[in-house]
């Protein structure tokens, strides 16, 4: 949409929904990592700052 700022895309994973142990393990690891200093430093390499990261974590 020309002239309108769009939200940055978010990544996604796909799992067999019957594998609840795997889903829970991945969700736990992501909650631990996303927003961490390492995550923020890696994303900074792509030009992303807290302005993009924090809204994605809140939503």
C-alpha positions as a Markdown table, in Angstrom:
| # | Residue | x | y | z |
|---|---|---|---|---|
| 1 | Unk | 0.0 | 0.0 | 0.0 |
| 2 | Unk | 1.7 | 3.1 | -1.2 |
| 3 | Unk | 2.2 | 5.8 | 1.4 |
| 4 | Unk | 1.2 | 3.7 | 4.4 |
| 5 | Unk | 3.6 | 2.1 | 6.8 |
| 6 | Unk | 3.1 | -1.6 | 7.1 |
| 7 | Unk | 3.9 | -3.8 | 10.1 |
| 8 | Unk | 7.1 | -5.8 | 9.7 |
| 9 | Unk | 6.5 | -9.5 | 8.9 |
| 10 | Unk | 6.9 | -12.0 | 11.7 |
| 11 | Unk | 8.5 | -15.4 | 11.4 |
| 12 | Unk | 6.5 | -18.6 | 11.8 |
| 13 | Unk | 7.0 | -22.3 | 12.5 |
| 14 | Unk | 4.7 | -25.2 | 11.5 |
| 15 | Unk | 4.3 | -28.4 | 13.5 |
| 16 | Unk | 2.0 | -31.3 | 13.6 |
| 17 | Unk | -0.6 | -30.1 | 16.0 |
| 18 | Unk | -0.8 | -33.5 | 17.7 |
| 19 | Unk | 2.9 | -33.2 | 18.8 |
| 20 | Unk | 2.1 | -31.1 | 21.8 |
| 21 | Unk | 5.4 | -31.9 | 23.5 |
| 22 | Unk | 7.4 | -30.5 | 20.6 |
| 23 | Unk | 5.2 | -27.4 | 20.4 |
| 24 | Unk | 5.5 | -26.7 | 24.1 |
| 25 | Unk | 9.3 | -27.2 | 24.0 |
| 26 | Unk | 9.7 | -24.8 | 21.0 |
| 27 | Unk | 7.4 | -22.2 | 22.6 |
| 28 | Unk | 9.4 | -22.4 | 25.8 |
| 29 | Unk | 12.7 | -21.9 | 24.0 |
| 30 | Unk | 11.3 | -19.0 | 21.9 |
| 31 | Unk | 9.9 | -17.2 | 25.0 |
| 32 | Unk | 13.4 | -17.6 | 26.6 |
| 33 | Unk | 15.3 | -16.3 | 23.6 |
| 34 | Unk | 13.1 | -13.7 | 21.9 |
| 35 | Unk | 14.0 | -10.2 | 23.3 |
| 36 | Unk | 17.2 | -11.5 | 24.9 |
| 37 | Unk | 20.4 | -9.5 | 24.4 |
| 38 | Unk | 21.6 | -12.1 | 21.9 |
| 39 | Unk | 18.4 | -11.9 | 19.9 |
| 40 | Unk | 18.5 | -8.1 | 19.9 |
| 41 | Unk | 22.1 | -8.0 | 18.8 |
| 42 | Unk | 21.5 | -10.4 | 15.9 |
| 43 | Unk | 18.4 | -8.5 | 14.8 |
| 44 | Unk | 20.4 | -5.2 | 14.9 |
| 45 | Unk | 22.5 | -6.7 | 12.1 |
| 46 | Unk | 19.4 | -6.5 | 9.9 |
| 47 | Unk | 18.6 | -3.0 | 11.0 |
| 48 | Unk | 15.9 | -3.9 | 13.5 |
| 49 | Unk | 15.7 | -2.1 | 16.8 |
| 50 | Unk | 13.5 | -2.2 | 19.9 |
| 51 | Unk | 11.0 | -0.2 | 17.8 |
| 52 | Unk | 10.3 | -3.3 | 15.7 |
| 53 | Unk | 11.2 | -6.0 | 18.2 |
| 54 | Unk | 9.1 | -4.9 | 21.3 |
| 55 | Unk | 5.8 | -4.6 | 19.4 |
| 56 | Unk | 6.3 | -8.1 | 18.0 |
| 57 | Unk | 6.9 | -9.5 | 21.4 |
| 58 | Unk | 3.9 | -7.8 | 22.9 |
| 59 | Unk | 1.5 | -9.1 | 20.3 |
